[in-house]
Structure formats: C-alpha cells, structure tokens
C-alpha cells in the first residue's frame, strides 16, 4: 500500500519536468514497485516517468488525466 506521500509523488512525476522537486525516498519506493521508471534525457540527466502501473494507480485514486 502506498502512503499519501508516495501518491503525491506519483502526481508530481506526472506533472513535473524537474526531478529535484521529488522526495528521493518516495521516488525510490515508486521505482521499487515499478510505478515509475527513469528515462535518460539527451543532457544525461535521468528523469522519472510514470509506467503503466503508475498510470493505473492514479486512475484508481480518481486522477484520470
């Protein structure tokens, strides 16, 4: 079960381009559960992106966009 902080981090991953805004501990948990994946940008910076499971979690909590 995800904490409210981890769900909030999922929402932020969906809406942010700046991974520095994210709590590293919550992001690690989401990576472990495969709700997010790291995508490397051309600049070499890793950027978190929602996986299909991450989208499913947000849909389950009522966030469909």
Buried (B, 14 or more C-beta within 10 A) or exposed (E): EBEEEBBBBBBBBBEBEEBEEBBEEBBEBBBEBEBBBEEEEEEEEEBBEBBEEBBEBBEEEEEEE
